[in-house]
Amino acid sequence: QVQLVESGGGMVQAGGFLRLSCGVSGAIFGISDMGWSRQAPGKQRESVAAIARGGSTNYADSVRGRFAISTDKAGTTVDLQMNSLRPEDTAVYYCWIRYVGRDYWGQGTQVTVSS
């Protein structure tokens, strides 16, 4: 059974930083991509960052240069380092993996950035 569990969310002032972590279990071989998405109140879920098995990364324009995604070689964790946080980064953040052609999601962790 594939499970993703996020941690590290919280409240921070603008300009601060947080590190989100996502632990993956039940899926060792066959993960092709991993990433983080977010959903702010009243808005659609949007992709924030993604990392492919080969290590290439993609970022949303709004976070490029401030956020960094990383994963361990075993594919058991995917982290998101978030620096220079802004109030507009406030959202529920979800980690996800693409495993054998299917997407799996975590339960989400709240990030709140105050001005």
Secondary structure by P-SEA (a helix, b strand, c coil): cbbbbbcbbbbbcccbbbbbbbbbccccccccccccccccccccccccccccccbbbbbcccccccbbbbbcccccbbbbbbcccccccccbbbbbbbcccbbbbccbbbbbbcc
